[in-house]
Amino acid sequence: MKKRTSVFRNLLLVIALFTILMCPLLFIGGVFFPSSLAFLEPMLCPSDMHLDQSTESISDPRGNATASYLVCTDGHEQVDVTGKMLVILFGVGISGVGLLVTWALIGPNKEPDVPKITME
């Protein structure tokens, strides 16, 4: 039984670390390389659209600013999916932390290293 628990704990740790490491990769992909997130298009985009990046320059008395959006586009129409992507990003991060906490709470099933005292 201990061997099975150890394998389960190791698998849980690998999955937790994988999901936590996916967060910065999803963020960087969404900001700089939207085409790398093509595997998320079925969840984010309406049919016949693909992920792309849209930027908008804004000028006001304080200066210039550039806003970047993650959009689904078919060449004619754009649908902003930045909010959906953030939900996925935070969901993956929270899931990873939850799995890591579960891994820590399960803990190794070791018996304490205390001498056993027998009464005769």
C-alpha positions in Angstrom: 0.0 0.0 0.0 2.9 2.4 0.7 4.3 1.8 -2.7 1.0 2.8 -4.3 0.7 6.0 -2.2 4.3 6.9 -3.1 3.5 6.6 -6.8 0.3 8.6 -6.4 2.2 11.3 -4.5 4.9 11.5 -7.2 2.3 11.7 -10.0 0.4 14.4 -8.1 3.6 16.4 -7.7 4.4 16.1 -11.4 0.9 17.2 -12.5 1.0 20.1 -10.0 4.3 21.4 -11.2 3.3 21.0 -14.8 0.2 23.1 -14.3 2.0 25.8 -12.3 4.7 26.0 -15.0 2.0 26.3 -17.7 0.9 29.7 -16.3 3.8 31.8 -17.5 3.9 29.9 -20.8 0.2 30.6 -21.4 0.7 34.2 -20.5 3.8 34.7 -22.7 2.0 32.9 -25.5 -1.1 35.0 -25.2 0.9 38.3 -25.2 3.6 37.6 -27.7 2.7 34.5 -29.7 -1.1 34.0 -29.9 -0.7 31.4 -32.7 1.0 29.1 -30.2 -2.3 28.9 -28.3 -4.1 27.3 -31.2 -5.0 24.3 -29.1 -7.2 26.7 -27.0 -9.2 28.0 -30.0 -12.1 25.6 -29.7 -12.7 26.8 -26.1 -12.1 30.5 -26.8 -13.2 31.3 -30.4 -16.4 30.9 -32.3 -16.2 28.5 -35.2 -14.1 29.5 -38.2 -12.0 32.0 -36.2 -8.4 31.9 -35.0 -6.5 33.6 -32.2 -4.7 36.8 -33.0 -3.4 39.9 -31.2 -4.8 43.4 -31.5 -3.2 46.5 -30.3 -4.6 50.0 -29.8 -2.7 53.2 -29.2 -4.3 55.7 -26.8 -3.2 59.3 -26.4 -4.1 61.6 -23.5 -2.5 64.5 -21.7 -0.4 62.1 -19.6 1.2 60.6 -22.7 0.8 57.6 -25.1 -0.2 54.1 -24.1 -0.6 50.9 -26.0 -3.2 48.3 -25.1 -2.9 44.8 -26.3 -5.9 42.4 -26.6 -6.2 38.7 -27.4 -8.9 38.4 -30.1 -10.5 35.8 -32.3 -10.7 36.9 -35.9 -11.8 35.6 -39.3 -10.3 38.6 -41.2 -13.4 40.7 -41.1 -14.7 40.5 -37.5 -12.9 40.5 -34.2 -14.1 39.1 -30.9 -12.2 40.0 -27.7 -11.4 36.9 -25.7 -8.9 38.4 -23.3 -11.2 37.8 -20.3 -11.8 34.1 -21.2 -8.1 33.6 -21.5 -7.5 35.2 -18.1 -10.1 32.8 -16.6 -8.3 29.9 -18.1 -4.9 31.2 -17.0 -6.0 31.8 -13.4 -7.9 28.5 -13.4 -4.8 26.5 -14.4 -2.8 28.4 -11.7 -5.3 27.8 -8.9 -5.6 24.1 -9.9 -1.9 23.7 -9.8 -1.6 25.3 -6.4 -4.5 23.1 -5.2 -2.8 20.0 -6.4 0.4 21.1 -4.7 -1.4 21.7 -1.4 -3.0 18.3 -1.7 0.4 16.7 -2.3 1.7 18.4 0.8 -1.3 17.3 2.9 -1.1 13.7 1.9 2.5 13.6 3.1 4.7 10.5 3.2 3.4 7.6 5.1 6.4 7.0 7.3 6.3 5.8 10.8 8.1 8.1 13.2 11.7 7.3 14.1 11.1 6.7 17.8 12.3 3.7 19.7 9.7 1.3 20.7 9.5 0.5 24.3 8.2 -2.8 25.3 7.0 -3.6 28.8 7.8 -7.1 30.0 
